[in-house]
Amino acid sequence: MKVIGTVKEIEWLKQAVQNNCDQCPYLEFCSESAKQDDRLHGKVRHTCKEFLGETIEFIIE
């Protein structure tokens, strides 16, 4: 997935997705990442926003 927009639009999108996981296409992968972090480090080290930042290619116009 590529998201193309201004810095403000992309930040808005990250916040919108972060605040509501309902029907998020990355929910399963994000949950698995959180579980793995918990097993390895005893806590979740990657926030939803960080996970999406690594998973989605954000292109600023």
Contacts in CASP RR format, 6 or more apart in sequence:
PFRMAT RR
TARGET T0000
AUTHOR 0000-0000-0000
METHOD contacts of the structure
MODEL  1
MKVIGTVKEIEWLKQAVQNNCDQCPYLEFCSESAKQDDRLHGKVRHTCKE
FLGETIEFIIE
1 25 0 8 1.000
1 56 0 8 1.000
1 57 0 8 1.000
2 56 0 8 1.000
2 57 0 8 1.000
2 58 0 8 1.000
2 59 0 8 1.000
3 10 0 8 1.000
3 13 0 8 1.000
3 56 0 8 1.000
3 57 0 8 1.000
3 58 0 8 1.000
3 59 0 8 1.000
4 59 0 8 1.000
4 60 0 8 1.000
4 61 0 8 1.000
5 59 0 8 1.000
5 60 0 8 1.000
5 61 0 8 1.000
6 60 0 8 1.000
6 61 0 8 1.000
7 60 0 8 1.000
10 58 0 8 1.000
10 60 0 8 1.000
14 49 0 8 1.000
14 52 0 8 1.000
14 53 0 8 1.000
15 49 0 8 1.000
17 24 0 8 1.000
17 48 0 8 1.000
17 52 0 8 1.000
18 47 0 8 1.000
18 48 0 8 1.000
18 49 0 8 1.000
18 52 0 8 1.000
21 27 0 8 1.000
21 30 0 8 1.000
21 48 0 8 1.000
24 30 0 8 1.000
26 51 0 8 1.000
26 52 0 8 1.000
26 55 0 8 1.000
29 51 0 8 1.000
29 55 0 8 1.000
30 48 0 8 1.000
30 51 0 8 1.000
30 52 0 8 1.000
33 46 0 8 1.000
33 51 0 8 1.000
34 44 0 8 1.000
34 46 0 8 1.000
37 43 0 8 1.000
37 44 0 8 1.000
37 45 0 8 1.000
37 46 0 8 1.000
38 44 0 8 1.000
46 54 0 8 1.000
END
